[in-house]
Structure formats: structure tokens, C-alpha cells
Amino acid sequence: MGCIGALFRIPFGAILGYLVMMAGVFAAFTAVMVLAGTDFCFEGDSWVASEKFCVVGLGVFGVAALLGGFTAVRIGGAAAVLLLCLFVGALGSLTALGVLGQAREVRLKDRPEERPADLTPIQAAQWSETPTWSEWGNLAAGVGGIAVGAAAGRGAPREPKRQKPKD
């Protein structure tokens, strides 16, 4: 397979690792919102995510990133992990720095002033506002989790097999 195989394995490993991360984050945040309720997720009547929810989110991002890093290294090796870390790092930095402001305006365009009682997890994710400290924390948990997951996925170093000397 050689070089051609690597051309497909590396980006495929990074993409699949990211999809595993996002699926884990989506499932965990949905479960937290359903089980704990919207009062746990938001500060008072505002759209700002609560401190408790943000702390839970750091753990969620860390575990999901661990799974994503594990997936990336098993499929695409160290290069896929590097690609995944660069993508998550760049996207997280742009989000935390507020560079994606226009996307935020589009996302919040249809948000009602008051939070509805029958808020769905998709609406909560779309319309909530995350504190800056949480965005930077999620970035660190994501990149760190990817690295730990990749290390676990590679396993312990093995000693090379020794060839028997020929007579």
C-alpha cells in the first residue's frame, strides 16, 4: 500500500477521529441536558452556560478527545493525530478569540429573548453563549485529550524481533 495508502489513511484517520469526538460531545451534552435539566445548564434566565455545566463540559471534551485521538492514531498513525490536533487547535483558537463572530451572528439570529421552557438540546447548543474561560479550557482539554488518547492507542513500545543468525 505504501505512500498511496498513507495519503488516504492519514486524513481519514484525522476526519474519523474528529467525528468520534463530536459524536461523543453531542451524546454526552444531550444526556447532561436531559438528565440535569436546563436550570443546571444555564445561569438564571440568561443564555449564558452555567459554571457547573462548563466544568462538566471540560471533562466531556477531554474524554471525547481521548477517544478521537485513539481513533486517529489507530487508523492514520502519528501524522493523523498531528493533523487532528492542528485542526482542533485552530478551530478552538478561532472560536475563543471571537474570530468567528459573523457565524455567531447567524447562529443567534432566530434566538428568542427569553429561554423557552421546552428548549431542545439542539436549540440549547445553537443559542447558548459560552464564557471565554470555558472556550480556552475546552481547547486545552481537546488537544490534551487527543494526545493522551493517541499515546494509549499506540500502546507500549515493543522490542524489535531479533532475527536468528544464519548458519
ZIGI-V872624 format. One record per run of one state. SS is the DSSP state (helix for helix, strand for strand, loop for the rest). FROM is the first residue (numbers start at 1). TO is the last residue. Records with the same first field share a line. If there is no record, write none. Layout:
SS = FROM-TO + FROM-TO
This chain:
loop = 1-1 + 37-37 + 43-47 + 50-50 + 98-100 + 108-120 + 128-128 + 130-131 + 155-167
helix = 2-36 + 38-41 + 51-97 + 101-107 + 121-127 + 132-154
strand = 42-42 + 48-49 + 129-129
